[in-house]
Amino acid sequence: MMASIFNWVMNIKKEQKIKAQEWVVMFDGQIKKSEKEIDAYEHHLEVNNLKSED
């Protein structure tokens, strides 16, 4: 029972999306904005891998 609950929670986490925004302010005051959705689970794996390399 516990394993099936854990797998269900992990599947929910794998399906979550993060909305990533990037704002760039140029020297002339112009603002450029970009936005995209990324997979939350993959993003956290990448962040944890970067932390372990330091």
SULHU-V969052 format. One record per backbone hydrogen bond with DSSP energy under -0.5 kcal/mol. CO is the residue of the C=O (numbers start at 1). NH is the residue of the N-H. If there is no record, write none. Layout:
# SULHU-V969052
co=CO nh=NH
co=CO nh=NH
This chain:
# SULHU-V969052
co=1 nh=5
co=2 nh=6
co=3 nh=7
co=4 nh=8
co=5 nh=9
co=6 nh=10
co=7 nh=11
co=8 nh=12
co=9 nh=13
co=10 nh=14
co=11 nh=15
co=12 nh=15
co=12 nh=16
co=13 nh=16
co=16 nh=40
co=18 nh=20
co=18 nh=38
co=20 nh=36
co=22 nh=34
co=24 nh=26
co=24 nh=32
co=26 nh=29
co=30 nh=26
co=32 nh=24
co=34 nh=22
co=36 nh=20
co=38 nh=18
co=39 nh=43
co=40 nh=44
co=41 nh=45
co=42 nh=46
co=43 nh=47
co=44 nh=48
co=45 nh=49
co=46 nh=50
co=47 nh=51
co=48 nh=52
co=49 nh=53
co=50 nh=54
co=51 nh=54
